[in-house]
Amino acid sequence: MYEDVLLPFDGSDGATAVLQHAAALAEGFDATVHVLFVADTTRDSVTVVEGRTVDALAQQGEDIVAEAERLLAAAGVDHESDVMQGNPAPTIAEYAAEYGHDLVVMPTHGRRGVSRYLAGSVTEKVVRLSPVPVLTARMREGDRLAFPYEAVLLPTDGSPGATRAAEHGLALAGALDATVHALSVVDTAFAGFDVRSPAAGEAAAEDALDDLAATAAEHGVEDVVRHVEQGSPVEGILDCIDDADIDAVVMGTSGRRGTDRILLGSVAEKTVRAAPVPVVTVGDPDQS
């Protein structure tokens, strides 16, 4: 499923916890973890040490990736590391695409001060920009970060973006022999929805689930649980996570009302911020 996992890393507690998750995932799939530290050149990080001008963040980055390598070695996981300079979010997205990584793994919050590139806003920018699937984990008290996943939630509205994500999620569930929960939410807040006649919205939701279920067998997934809900898509996703004891969500970065580029305030972005379990967002690899 995954062979090369990119892990942007800043050494913070949240990043270290996500490193352990990336290590478990890599061990499960016999993958290599590629640790990346991006020294943010949009900040004033240049200083003088013993008469030589150096980038302080890049220098510290070497120590930070060395610690990540120590942790990965202790976990018995194959790994490599790199330190780069640049604007963090586009650098991470471009790096993942250039070197053919299968997955980017990031926490939604990281260290403030010395390195800000794992702060939520930057992670969300990577989600928007990356042609490679991105796994995000919120890392707040009470959040769940367990692998292997036994229950995977696939929200769908039948759009091309949702279909791409479903293919990825079904492949992941098939590789892990996990139960798939397929969810379609009839968005009653959408302008033009006639609350007196919900049948059309529910029929479209059922059609989207039918398409997903038909594809599931191709990935060896036999256990598909269907959910049709009405209301807010984000609330529907969060409720399903709790009610069905979901371990991970796999979803597209755009839906029927979106484009092939994730939009600020979209369902995917709100889910990344709010979900208490890992969320894998899948964009269009041709829209890099």
C-alpha positions in Angstrom: 0.0 0.0 0.0 2.7 2.5 1.1 6.4 2.2 0.3 7.7 5.7 1.0 6.2 7.9 3.8 7.3 11.5 4.1 7.4 12.8 7.7 7.9 16.6 8.1 9.3 16.8 11.6 10.1 19.5 14.1 10.8 17.5 17.3 7.7 18.8 19.2 5.7 16.5 21.4 2.9 16.3 18.8 5.4 15.6 16.0 7.0 12.9 18.1 3.7 11.2 18.7 2.9 11.3 15.0 6.4 9.9 14.3 5.4 6.8 16.4 2.3 6.5 14.3 4.2 6.8 11.1 6.6 4.2 12.3 3.8 1.8 13.1 2.3 2.4 9.7 5.7 1.9 8.0 6.3 -1.3 9.9 2.9 -2.6 8.9 3.5 -1.9 5.2 7.3 -2.5 5.2 7.8 1.1 4.1 10.6 3.6 4.5 10.0 6.8 6.5 11.7 9.9 5.0 12.2 12.6 7.7 12.2 16.1 6.4 13.0 19.4 8.2 12.4 22.6 6.3 14.3 25.6 7.6 11.8 28.5 7.0 13.7 31.0 4.8 10.7 33.3 5.0 11.8 34.1 8.5 15.0 35.9 9.8 16.9 32.9 10.9 20.4 33.8 9.7 23.0 34.4 12.3 26.9 34.5 12.6 28.7 31.7 14.4 32.5 31.9 14.9 32.8 34.3 11.9 30.7 32.1 9.6 27.2 33.0 8.4 24.9 30.0 8.9 21.2 29.4 9.0 20.4 28.7 12.6 17.2 26.8 11.8 19.0 24.5 9.3 21.7 23.8 11.8 19.1 22.9 14.5 17.3 20.9 11.9 20.2 18.5 11.6 19.9 17.8 15.3 16.2 17.4 15.1 16.3 14.9 12.2 19.0 13.0 14.0 16.7 12.6 17.0 13.9 11.4 14.6 16.3 8.9 13.1 17.2 7.6 16.6 13.6 7.0 17.4 12.9 5.3 14.0 16.0 3.1 14.4 14.8 2.1 17.9 11.5 1.1 16.3 13.3 -1.0 13.7 11.9 1.1 10.8 13.9 1.9 7.6 14.4 5.6 7.3 16.2 8.5 5.6 16.4 12.2 6.4 16.9 15.5 4.7 17.1 19.2 5.7 16.1 21.8 3.3 15.5 25.6 3.1 12.4 27.2 1.7 8.8 28.2 2.3 7.7 25.2 4.3 4.2 24.3 2.9 5.0 24.4 -0.8 8.4 22.9 -0.2 6.9 19.9 1.6 4.2 19.4 -1.1 6.8 19.7 -3.9 9.3 17.4 -2.2 6.6 14.7 -1.8 5.7 14.9 -5.5 9.3 15.1 -6.7 10.6 12.1 -4.8 7.5 9.9 -5.4 6.3 9.5 -1.8 3.1 7.7 -1.3 1.9 9.5 1.8 2.7 12.6 3.8 2.2 12.3 7.6 1.8 15.5 9.7 0.3 16.7 13.0 -2.0 19.7 12.8 0.0 21.6 15.4 3.7 21.8 16.1 6.3 23.7 18.0 6.0 27.5 18.2 9.0 29.7 18.1 12.1 28.0 16.7 10.1 26.1 14.0 6.6 27.0 13.0 6.2 25.0 9.9 4.1 22.3 11.5 1.6 24.8 12.9 -1.9 24.0 11.9 -2.1 26.7 9.2 1.0 25.2 7.4 -0.3 21.7 7.7 -3.6 22.8 6.2 -1.7 24.5 3.3 0.1 21.2 2.6 -3.3 19.5 2.5 -4.4 22.1 0.0 -1.3 21.9 -2.1 -0.2 18.3 -2.0 -0.8 16.0 -5.0 0.2 13.2 -2.6 -2.3 11.9 0.0 -1.7 13.6 3.4 -2.4 11.9 6.8 -3.1 14.5 9.5 -3.5 13.8 13.2 -4.8 16.5 15.6 -3.0 15.2 18.8 -5.3 16.7 21.4 -6.2 15.1 24.7 -8.7 12.3 24.1 -7.8 11.9 20.4 -7.2 8.4 19.1 -4.1 7.4 17.3 -4.0 3.6 16.8 -2.7 1.3 14.1 -3.6 -1.0 12.4 -6.9 0.6 11.6 -9.9 -1.7 12.1 -12.6 0.6 11.0 -12.1 3.2 8.2 -14.7 5.9 7.4 -15.1 6.9 3.7 -17.4 10.0 3.3 -18.7 10.3 -0.3 -21.0 12.4 -2.4 -20.3 10.6 -5.6 -18.1 13.4 -6.9 -14.8 12.7 -8.8 -12.8 13.9 -5.7 -14.8 11.6 -3.4 -14.4 8.7 -5.9 -10.6 9.1 -5.9 -10.5 9.2 -2.2 -12.7 6.1 -2.0 -10.3 4.2 -4.2 -7.5 5.0 -1.9 -9.5 4.3 1.3 -10.7 0.9 -0.1 -7.1 -0.1 -1.0 -6.0 0.9 2.6 -8.9 -1.0 4.2 -8.3 -4.0 1.9 -4.6 -4.2 2.9 -5.5 -4.0 6.6 -8.6 -6.3 6.4 -10.6 -3.4 8.0 -14.3 -2.7 8.0 -15.3 0.2 5.7 -18.0 2.6 6.9 -19.4 4.4 3.8 -21.1 7.7 4.7 -23.1 10.1 2.5 -24.6 13.2 4.2 -27.5 15.0 2.6 -26.5 18.6 3.2 -29.7 20.3 4.3 -27.8 23.7 4.6 -27.1 23.7 0.9 -29.0 26.5 -0.9 -31.8 25.1 -2.9 -32.4 22.0 -0.8 -36.1 21.5 -0.3 -36.6 20.2 3.2 -40.2 19.2 2.2 -38.8 16.7 -0.3 -35.6 15.0 1.0 -36.2 12.0 -1.2 -34.1 13.4 -4.1 -31.1 14.1 -1.8 -31.4 10.7 -0.1 -31.6 9.0 -3.5 -28.3 10.7 -4.6 -26.7 9.7 -1.3 -27.8 6.1 -1.9 -26.4 6.2 -5.4 -23.0 7.4 -4.1 -22.9 4.5 -1.6 -23.9 2.0 -4.3 -21.0 3.2 -6.4 -18.6 2.8 -3.5 -19.9 -0.6 -2.5 -19.5 -1.8 -6.1 -15.9 -0.8 -6.1 -15.2 -2.3 -2.7 -15.1 -5.9 -3.9 -12.4 -5.0 -6.4 -10.2 -4.2 -3.4 -11.1 -7.4 -1.5 -13.3 -5.4 1.0 -16.4 -7.4 1.9 -17.5 -5.7 5.0 -19.1 -2.3 4.1 -21.5 -0.6 6.5 -23.7 2.1 4.9 -24.7 5.3 6.5 -27.0 8.0 5.1 -27.5 11.1 7.3 -29.0 14.6 6.9 -27.5 17.8 8.1 -24.0 19.3 8.2 -21.5 17.0 6.4 -18.8 17.8 9.0 -21.1 17.0 11.9 -22.2 13.9 10.2 -18.6 12.7 9.8 -17.8 13.5 13.5 -20.9 11.8 14.7 -20.1 8.7 12.7 -16.5 8.6 14.0 -17.9 8.5 17.6 -20.9 6.2 16.9 -19.0 3.6 14.8 -15.7 3.7 16.7 -13.8 4.8 13.6 -10.0 4.6 13.5 -9.3 6.7 10.4 -11.1 8.8 7.8 -10.2 8.9 4.1 -11.8 11.7 2.1 -11.4 13.9 -0.9 -10.3 17.5 -0.8 -13.2 18.6 -2.8 -16.8 17.6 -3.4 -19.7 18.4 -5.7 -19.6 22.1 -4.9 -15.8 22.3 -4.8 -13.1 22.2 -7.4 -10.0 20.0 -7.8 -8.2 22.3 -5.3 -9.3 22.3 -1.6 -10.9 25.6 -0.6 -10.6 27.4 2.7 -13.4 26.4 5.0 -14.2 23.2 3.0 -15.6 20.0 4.5 -12.2 18.4 4.3 -10.4 21.3 6.0 -12.9 21.5 8.8 -12.7 17.7 9.3 -8.9 17.8 9.5 -9.2 20.4 12.2 -12.0 18.7 14.2 -11.6 14.9 13.8 -10.2 13.0 16.9 -8.7 10.3 14.6 -6.2 10.4 11.7 -7.6 11.9 8.5 -6.2 11.0 5.1 -7.0 13.6 2.5 -6.7 12.7 -1.2 -6.4 15.4 -3.8 -6.0 15.2 -7.6 -2.4 14.1 -8.5 -2.8 15.9 -11.9 -3.6 19.2 -10.1 -0.2 19.9 -8.6 
